[in-house]
Amino acid sequence: MNRDDILDQLEKLIQLDVDATHAYDQAIKNVNEVAIKDKLIQFQADHRKHIDLLSAKMLELGGTPPELTSDFKGFLISGFTALRSLTGSKGALEAMESNERLTTSRYEEASQLDFPVDISAIVRANYADEQRHLSFIREAIATLRK
C-alpha cells in the first residue's frame, strides 16, 4: 500500500470516528439509565482516541487529518440518531447499534488492509473497541426489552 492509499484510508477511518462522536452526542442526551449513559460516554471517548491516534499517523506521513466536523453522511447519521433518540433510551441504543454496526464493519475491512505494522496495530485495536461497543449496546437493548 503506498503513502497516498494509506492517507486515504486513514482519512476515511477518522471521518467515521468523527461521525460516531457526533452520533454519541445525540444518544447520550436521551439515555436515562446512568450505567448505560456512562458506557456511551466511554465509547465516545474511545472514538476520540481513535481520531487522535489515526490523526497522529496521518501527520507522521505528511498528511492533513480531516476537520472534526461531520461530513454529509455524518449529518445523516447524527440526524437519524437524534430522531431515534427522542423515543428514549431504547431508541437511542437502537440507533447506536446501527451506527456501531457500520463502524465495526468498516474497521473489520480496514484490519485486512496492508498497512504498515504500527498503523495495522492501531486499526486492529480500534476494531476490538468497535466490537466491544456493539456487543454492549446489543446487550443493553436486550435488557431494556425485558
PEPE-V81387 format. One line per field, one symbol per residue. phi: phi as a letter, one per 30 degrees, with the letter a starting at -180 (. if undefined). A space follows every 10 residues. Layout:
phi=???
//
This chain:
phi=.deddddddd dddddededd ddddeddedc ccdeddeddd dddddeddde edddddddde diccddddcd dedddddddd dddddddjed dddddddddd dddddddddd dcdddeedde dddddddded ddeddddddd dddddd
//
